[in-house]
């Protein structure tokens, strides 16, 4: 699997023609974690080469407009802190501060949560929790701003409350204005539990717990719902080790086991033991076995398939995405997309670190 990642990073081209974007950020975060897990310079070198092409000496980010108020654009900023530690080059923190200024002005719901994008007013999507909040915590910790840390934790709580469903899962999104056709008139929630949205959510929760520490995370009221979510995910894992695109509907015609969500869940479950969130069983190992089986090498290092290209809510490219279970099965399924390979990198790295930590802990003396 590591050889696949190396080949993928070697041939990787910016996802949106060089513009700063979350898709590149998935790969960047994967490379950062692979360096942390292995200590190998190749992952750091790939990250320096790829991110370095998008960040100018004054911290300007290629193709980035803060006035878009797009929470997706924050994600790639996670790696700026590692790049700053590795190099001491001031451009990385200058870039992080630019992203922080977007968050200062980013529009919010009445409850205080960031809108997903300016073009999606009053809407909170689970995707956005991962895109923006762990970065905010890291920046706040760098600046010694406890208030911003607490704001991020409050937004996580708010998002869980507004998207929670009676079945223990969470809706992909919530329109707090109830204006969208996809929004339930009573709750504002979208109709389905989309696996990758839950994957973004699960990664946001475990990363936030890792950043603030288990005690502070529990004190913010987030430990119990995170544990409950992970338990629900384990219960929904398929016999093959993966998770379905529409995660709770195995009888839905055309439903399929989706790779990016499976990688995200493998990441979250691998991170759980270090955060006092360990669950019984081998769900993370089974997920990693499934993901390894999805790699089909063709001599070029290519071939990680089963990735939903994109999914969302509301109007996009002339199509209205109604959030129904059937809608999520209409989106294209592709191979080697950054939204799948990046999380696979993250999952493998986090799984390796968890195994190394388990080996290093001495067995209890009877």
C-alpha positions in Angstrom: 0.0 0.0 0.0 2.9 2.4 0.8 4.2 1.9 -2.7 0.8 2.9 -4.1 0.9 6.1 -2.1 4.4 7.0 -3.3 3.5 6.4 -6.9 0.2 8.4 -6.5 2.0 11.3 -4.9 4.7 11.3 -7.5 2.3 11.7 -10.4 -0.3 13.8 -8.5 -1.5 17.0 -10.2 -3.4 19.7 -8.3 -7.1 18.8 -8.3 -8.4 22.2 -9.4 -5.6 23.4 -11.7 -3.4 24.6 -8.9 -6.0 26.5 -6.8 -6.0 25.9 -3.1 -8.7 23.3 -2.4 -9.9 20.6 0.0 -9.3 17.8 -2.4 -5.5 18.6 -2.4 -5.8 19.0 1.3 -6.9 15.3 1.7 -3.7 14.3 0.0 -1.6 16.7 2.0 -3.0 15.5 5.3 -2.3 11.9 4.3 1.3 12.8 3.5 1.7 14.5 6.8 0.4 11.5 8.7 2.5 9.1 6.7 5.6 11.0 7.6 4.5 11.0 11.2 3.8 7.2 11.1 7.0 6.1 9.2 9.5 8.9 9.8 10.4 8.6 6.1 11.4 11.7 4.3 9.7 10.9 1.1 6.3 11.8 2.5 7.5 15.2 3.7 9.3 15.8 0.4 6.1 15.2 -1.5 4.2 17.5 0.7 6.8 20.3 0.5 6.8 20.0 -3.3 3.0 20.0 -3.7 2.0 22.6 -1.1 5.0 24.7 -1.8 3.7 25.4 -5.3 0.5 26.9 -3.9 1.8 29.1 -1.1 3.7 32.3 -2.0 6.3 33.9 0.3 3.8 36.4 1.6 1.3 33.6 2.5 -0.9 34.2 -0.5 -2.7 31.0 -1.5 -3.1 30.2 -5.2 -6.7 30.8 -6.5 -8.0 31.4 -3.0 -10.7 34.1 -2.4 -11.7 34.4 1.3 -14.9 36.2 0.2 -16.2 33.0 -1.2 -16.7 32.0 2.4 -16.3 28.4 1.4 -15.5 26.2 4.5 -14.0 23.6 2.2 -11.0 25.9 1.5 -9.9 25.7 5.1 -9.0 22.0 5.2 -5.7 22.1 3.4 -4.5 24.6 6.0 -4.1 21.7 8.5 -0.7 20.9 7.1 0.7 24.5 7.4 1.5 23.9 11.0 3.7 20.8 10.2 5.3 22.7 7.3 6.1 25.5 9.7 7.7 23.1 12.2 9.7 21.4 9.6 11.1 24.5 7.8 10.7 27.6 10.0 9.7 29.4 6.8 7.3 32.2 7.8 5.1 31.8 4.7 3.3 28.8 6.2 2.0 30.7 9.2 1.2 33.7 7.1 -1.0 31.5 5.0 -2.6 30.0 8.1 -3.4 33.5 9.3 -5.1 34.3 6.0 -7.4 31.3 6.5 -8.0 32.3 10.1 -9.2 35.8 8.9 -11.8 34.0 6.7 -13.1 32.3 9.8 -13.3 35.5 11.7 -15.7 36.9 9.1 -17.4 33.6 8.0 -21.2 33.8 8.2 -22.9 31.7 10.9 -26.2 30.3 11.7 -28.2 31.8 14.5 -26.8 29.0 16.7 -23.2 30.0 15.9 -22.2 27.4 13.4 -20.4 28.3 10.2 -22.4 28.2 7.0 -21.1 25.5 4.7 -20.6 28.1 1.9 -21.8 31.6 1.1 -23.8 30.0 -1.8 -25.4 27.6 0.7 -26.8 30.1 3.3 -27.9 29.0 6.8 -26.8 25.4 6.0 -24.5 23.2 8.1 -23.2 20.0 6.4 -21.3 17.3 8.2 -18.5 17.7 5.6 -17.8 21.2 6.9 -17.0 20.0 10.5 -13.9 18.3 9.2 -13.1 21.1 6.8 -12.9 23.9 9.3 -13.0 23.0 13.0 -9.8 21.0 13.6 -7.9 23.8 11.7 -9.5 26.4 13.9 -8.4 24.5 17.0 -4.8 24.1 15.8 -4.6 27.8 14.9 -6.1 28.8 18.2 -3.6 26.7 20.1 -0.8 28.2 18.1 -2.0 31.7 19.0 -2.9 30.8 22.6 -6.6 31.7 22.0 -8.7 29.5 24.3 -11.9 31.3 23.2 -11.5 30.0 19.7 -10.9 26.5 20.9 -14.1 26.6 22.8 -15.9 28.1 19.9 -14.9 25.1 17.7 -16.0 22.6 20.3 -19.3 24.5 20.7 -19.9 24.3 16.9 -19.3 20.6 17.0 -21.9 20.2 19.7 -24.3 22.4 17.8 -23.9 20.5 14.6 -24.5 17.1 16.4 -27.7 18.5 17.9 -29.1 19.9 14.7 -28.3 16.8 12.5 -28.9 14.0 15.0 -31.5 11.4 14.0 -33.5 9.0 16.2 -31.5 6.0 14.8 -28.2 7.1 16.2 -26.9 8.4 12.8 -26.7 12.0 11.5 -28.3 13.7 8.5 -25.9 14.9 5.8 -27.0 18.4 6.3 -29.4 20.8 8.1 -30.9 24.0 6.7 -31.6 26.1 9.7 -33.8 28.5 7.6 -35.9 25.5 6.4 -35.9 27.2 3.0 -34.4 24.3 0.9 -36.6 21.8 -0.8 -34.4 19.0 0.6 -34.9 20.2 4.2 -37.5 18.6 6.5 -40.0 21.4 7.4 -39.8 20.5 11.1 -36.1 19.7 11.6 -34.4 21.2 8.6 -32.5 18.0 8.1 -31.8 16.3 4.8 -33.4 12.9 4.3 -30.4 10.5 4.3 -27.4 9.3 6.2 -24.6 9.5 3.6 -21.6 7.4 4.5 -18.9 9.9 3.5 -20.6 12.7 5.4 -20.5 10.6 8.5 -16.9 9.9 7.7 -16.0 13.6 7.7 -17.9 13.9 10.9 -16.2 11.0 12.6 -12.7 12.3 11.6 -13.6 15.8 12.8 -14.6 14.4 16.2 -11.5 12.2 16.8 -9.1 14.8 15.5 -10.7 17.4 17.8 -10.4 15.0 20.7 -6.7 14.4 19.9 -6.0 18.2 19.7 -7.7 19.2 22.9 -7.2 16.0 24.9 -9.8 13.4 26.0 -10.6 15.2 29.3 -11.4 18.5 27.7 -13.3 16.7 24.9 -15.4 14.9 27.5 -15.9 18.1 29.4 -17.3 19.8 26.3 -20.0 17.1 26.1 -18.5 15.4 23.0 -17.1 12.1 24.3 -20.4 10.3 24.8 -21.9 11.2 21.3 -18.6 10.3 19.7 -18.5 6.9 21.3 -22.1 6.3 20.4 -21.5 7.2 16.8 -18.4 4.9 16.6 -20.5 2.1 18.2 -23.2 2.6 15.6 -20.7 2.5 12.8 -19.3 -0.7 14.0 -22.8 -2.2 14.1 -23.3 -1.2 10.5 -20.0 -2.6 9.1 -20.6 -5.1 6.3 -19.4 -8.6 6.5 -16.7 -7.7 3.9 -15.3 -5.0 6.3 -16.7 -2.0 4.4 -19.6 0.4 4.7 -22.5 1.2 2.3 -22.9 4.4 0.4 -26.3 4.9 2.0 -25.1 3.4 5.2 -28.3 2.2 6.8 -30.1 0.8 3.8 -28.7 -2.6 2.8 -31.8 -3.4 0.8 -31.8 -0.3 -1.3 -31.4 -1.3 -5.0 -28.0 -0.3 -6.3 -26.5 0.4 -2.9 -22.8 -0.4 -2.8 -19.8 -0.5 -0.5 -18.0 2.8 -0.8 -14.3 3.2 -0.4 -13.8 6.8 0.8 -16.2 6.4 3.7 -14.7 3.1 4.6 -11.2 4.7 4.8 -12.6 7.5 7.0 -14.2 5.1 9.4 -11.0 3.0 9.5 -9.2 6.2 10.4 -11.6 7.2 13.2 -11.7 3.7 14.6 -7.9 3.4 14.6 -7.6 6.7 16.4 -10.1 5.8 19.1 -7.9 3.7 21.4 -5.5 6.6 22.1 -8.5 8.9 22.9 -10.1 6.7 25.6 -12.7 5.8 23.0 -11.6 2.2 22.3 -14.3 -0.2 21.3 -14.3 -4.0 21.5 -13.7 -6.0 18.3 -11.5 -5.7 15.2 -13.5 -3.3 13.1 -10.5 -1.1 12.1 -8.4 -4.2 11.1 -11.3 -5.6 9.0 -11.8 -2.2 7.3 -8.1 -2.0 6.5 -8.2 -5.6 5.0 -11.1 -4.5 2.9 -9.3 -1.4 1.6 -6.2 -3.3 0.8 -8.3 -5.6 -1.3 -9.6 -2.7 -3.3 -6.1 -1.8 -4.6 -5.7 -3.2 -8.1 -2.2 -2.4 -9.3 -1.7 -1.9 -13.0 2.1 -1.3 -13.0 1.5 2.4 -12.7 0.5 2.3 -9.0 -3.1 3.0 -9.9 -6.3 1.3 -9.0 -8.1 2.3 -5.8 -11.7 2.1 -6.8 -15.2 2.3 -5.5 -15.0 6.1 -4.6 -18.0 8.3 -4.9 -16.8 11.3 -6.9 -18.9 13.9 -5.2 -22.3 14.3 -3.5 -24.1 17.3 -2.0 -27.4 19.0 -1.4 -29.3 21.5 -3.4 -28.5 22.9 -6.9 -25.2 22.1 -8.5 -24.3 22.2 -12.2 -27.9 22.3 -13.3 -29.0 19.4 -11.1 -31.0 19.6 -7.9 -29.6 17.1 -5.3 -32.6 16.3 -3.2 -30.8 14.3 -0.5 -32.9 11.2 -0.9 -31.3 7.8 -0.6 -31.8 7.2 -4.3 -30.0 10.4 -5.1 -26.7 9.2 -3.6 -26.6 6.3 -5.9 -26.8 8.5 -9.0 -23.3 10.0 -8.5 -20.4 8.7 -10.4 -18.1 6.1 -8.9 -14.4 6.5 -9.8 -10.9 5.3 -8.9 -7.9 7.1 -7.5 -9.7 10.3 -6.5 -8.2 12.5 -3.9 -11.3 12.2 -1.7 -10.6 8.4 -1.5 -6.9 8.1 -1.7 -6.2 10.9 0.8 -8.4 9.3 3.5 -6.8 5.9 2.6 -3.4 7.5 3.3 -4.7 8.9 6.6 -6.3 5.6 7.6 -3.2 3.5 6.9 -1.0 6.0 8.8 -3.3 6.1 11.8 -3.7 2.3 11.8 0.1 1.9 11.7 0.5 4.3 14.6 -2.2 2.5 16.6 -0.5 -0.8 16.1 2.9 0.6 17.0 1.4 2.0 20.2 -0.3 -1.2 21.1 3.0 -3.1 20.7 4.9 -0.6 22.8 2.4 -0.9 25.8 3.7 -3.6 28.1 1.3 -6.4 28.9 -0.3 -6.3 32.3 1.4 -8.4 35.0 -1.1 -11.0 36.3 
